[in-house]
Amino acid sequence: MMHIASPSFYDAVRADMQLLVGQEYVFFYEGVRPGTVESIERLGTLLGTDVSPEMYDTLAHLAHLESQKTEDFISILPSTNVDISTDDIVRIAQEQNI
């Protein structure tokens, strides 16, 4: 999946997923789970940007594209979030001395 793409890309992904309904497929998606305020701020510092739900929307707008809206896909197939939390990301970065 791409976080920022054209509307036609997302339409094609939805169409492909709809073809798989009833065939025992599961949609695994990313969605960094929130953590503490401190970990979100630390992650922003590590990335050099403000980490917020609007971040991809802003980048997409600048590129005249759309940002991925997970909620447009999770109702098509059985789905589960396979991402980690901001707390985990910061902990791993600290363990790696990043």
N, C-alpha and C positions, 0 to 999 in steps of 0.2 A: 504494500500500500504506500501511497505517497501522501505526505501531509499537506502539500500544496500542488494543485493540478488544475486542469481545465474542467469545466462542467461535464464535457463529453466523456472524459476519463472516468469520473465518478458514475455517470450514467451507465457506462460499459461494465464497470465493476458490479453495480447493482444488478444489471441484466444477467451477468455471469453467475452471480450468487443465486438469483431466482431460478436459474436452470438446475441448480443443485439441490433445491428444496426436496425433501423426502428421500434423499440418497445417502443419509447418514454422515453428512459433512458437518463440521463444526467450524465456526468463524472465531479464530483467535485474534484478538486485537490488542493494541497498545493503548495505554492511557495512564500516564504516570499518576500514581495514586498520591493524594496530598499527604503531607507530613506536617511537622511543626512549622511555625512561622520562621523560626531560625533556619531550618533546613532549606526552606524555599528561598530565603534571602541568600544563604550560602551558595545554593545552586546558581542563582542569578549572578553572583560574583564570579563563580567558576566559569560560567558561560559568557560572561561579559555582556549580559542583557537582562532586562526585566523579565522574569519568568511569571507568566500570567496566562489565564485561559484565552486572552485576546491576542497573544503573541503571534500565533499562526495566522489569525485573521488579518492582522496588520501587515505581515509579510506578504500574504496573498494579495491584499489590496494594492500594495506597491507594485506587484508583478502583474496586475490585472488578471488574476486567477482566482480560484476559490480554495478555501482551506477545507480539509477533511472534517466531516461531521460524523463522528462514530455513530451517533444515534440514528443516522439514516441507514445504517447497515445492520445493527445488532438485532433488529426485529425480523430479519429475513431468514437467518439460519440460527440454530442454537449457538450461543456465543459465550465467550469467557474472556475476561481481561487477564492478560499474561504479563503485565508490566509490574514494576516495583514502585515503591514509594520514594518521595524526595528524601526521606530520612535514610533509606537504603542507598540511594545514589551518593549522597554526601558521605555516608560511612565508608562506602567502597572507595570513593575518591581519596578520603583521608588515609585509608589502608594502603593506597597506591602512592601516597605522598603527592597527590595532585593539588 
